[in-house]
Amino acid sequence: MWIWRISLRAVAWIGARVADQTDRELYDPESVRRQLEELQLRWDLGGVDESEYVAAEDELLARLAAIRDHEAAERMSTRDHAG
């Protein structure tokens, strides 16, 4: 029975690490900027058509705006808790 507890804890720990990494990537503006650069390069090399480019660019720019909103909300939350 103890082996199940260890296994469940290990799975929970791994799940938490994956969630942390996903959040870091999701809320990392540099990651989104790199993706925008890669998209631009693919466009320049003819790897995507205009509709694909516009759709991907819109999605990435929306993510960048969401990151900024998330960061602003975190700053406000931290400021509210500090004083």
N, C-alpha and C positions, 0 to 999 in steps of 0.2 A: 504493500500500500504506500509506503514512503517513497518508492520510486516514482509513483504517479504524481505525488506532490512536487518532487524535484522537477519532473518533466513539465508539469504545468507552470511552475515558476520560471523555468527556462524559456518556455514558449511565450509567456507573458513578458519576460525581460526582452527577448528578441523582438516581439511585437512593438514594445515601447521604443526600442532603438530605431526600428524601421519607421515608426511614426515620427520620431524626432528628426530623422534624416529627411523624410518627406517634407515636413514643415520647413526645415532649413532651406531646402531647394525651392519650395513653393514661395517662400517669402524672401528669397535672395535676389535682390535687384540685379546683381552681376550675372547671375545665371540667365535671367530673362534678357539682359542686354546681349550676352553671348549668343543666345538663340536668335535675337534680332539680326545680329551680324551674320550668323550662319544663313539665315533666311535671305538676307541681302546678297550674300555671295552666291547662293543657289539661283537667285533671280538673275544676277549678272551673268552667270554661266548658262542660263537657259534651262535650269533644272526644274523650275516651277513656272506655271503659266500665271497670267495676271490675276485670275480669280482665286487661285490657290494662295498666291502671295498676299493679296488683300485680306483674305479670310484669316490667314495665319498672323499677319501683322496686326490686324484688329484684335485678335485673341491675346497676343503677346502684350500689346499696349494696354489692354484692359487689365491683364495680370499686373503690369507695372503700376497702374493706377491703384489697383487693389492693395498692392504692397505698400504704397505710400500711405493709403488710408489706414492700413493695419498698423504701420509704424507710428502714425500720428495718434491713433487710438491708444497704443501702448504708452506713448509719451504722456498723454493726458492721464491715463490710468495710474502711471507711476507717480506723476505729479500730485494727483488726488490723494494717493496713499501716503505720500511723503509729508503732506502738510495741510 
